[in-house]
Amino acid sequence: MIVLGNIFRSEVINAREVEIGYGNKLDPAGWSFNEGVTKPYSGRGSGQGPIAGAFEFSKQVLAFAAKGSFIFKARDPESVRLLNWNDFQQELIIKLTQSFYSFREVYVVTESVAAADWTLAVSGAAQAELEIATDADNFGLVDIFGHQSSRTVQSRGIEFYHREERRKPSFYKARKLVVREEKMETFINSLRNQRLDKDEWARAFYDYDFHYDPLYNTEMGGHSQVNTLDMLPADELNADTALLYFKWAEASLDDVEKLFLYDGE
C-alpha cells in the first residue's frame, strides 16, 4: 500500500463541508484483549535495594500457547472521525475515479484512534513466556501488563513487544473502493455471450481450415476487477456513470494482510 495523502490537504473534498468529531471517548473494555495467552502466575514478592532498602513488588508470568499468540492493552482510547461521510462519499467516488484521479483500488481513513498509552506483545514461537514486574504502591494490582510502571524481568520466544506512551493515531477504520458486483456480473455475462459463437465466426471469417473443439470453453476466471474495468467500451466509465460501477465498503482484516509480505508460511 502507498500513502497518497489527505483528501482535505489536496482539496479533493472541501474541508468546510465536512464535520469532524474530536475526542470521542471509547469503551476501554474493548481495548484490552488477548488470544492464546494465560497467566500461570500472579503474586507479590519482596526485595532489598541498596538505597531504598526493602521494597515489595508485583510479579506476573504470561504464557503464550502458540506462535502468533498475543496480548494487547490500551488506556483511555479516543477517536477522531468523519461525522457526515454520507454527505460527500459519492462526490469522493467521482473525484477519485474520474475527475481528479483514476483509482480502481483505494482506501480512505474515516476514523482514527489514539490512546494515552498502549502495549502489545506477540509470541514468535509456541510456549513463549513473558515475565513482568512492578513496584507500584498498589497491593491489589493483579493484572500489571500495560501498567506504566511495569518492567520486563525476562522473556522467552517473544517476537514483538512494544509500548507506546504518546497519544499517536495508531489505529483506524477505513472505507475501500469496490466495484459493484451486480454491474460487473451483467458486463461479464455480456462478454461471455459474445464468446459463444467465436469459433464459428472464426471459421467463416478466415480462409483456412482451423481445428477447434466445440466442447472447450475458456471461462473468464482469474481476472481482477481492474482488468475487467479495462475491458469496458470507451467512455462507458465516466463521471456520469462512476456511481453505477463503484461503491464504498468497510475495510477488513483481509485488507490489512496486504500490508505484510509472507515467506510462504
Buried (B, 14 or more C-beta within 10 A) or exposed (E): EEEBEEBBEEEBBEEEEBEEEEEEEBEEEEBBEBEBBEBEEBEEEEEEEEEEEEEEBBBBBBBBBEBBBBBBBBBBBBBBBBEEBEEBBBBBBBBBBBBBEEBBBBBBBBBBBBBBBBBBBBBBBEEBBBBBBBBBEEEEBEEBBBBEBBEEEEBEBBBEBEBBEEBEBBBBBBBBBBBEEEBBEEBBEEEEEEEEEEBEEEEEEEEEEEEEEEEEEEEEEEBEBEEBBEEEEEEEBEEEBBBEBBBBEEBEEEBEEEEEEEEEE
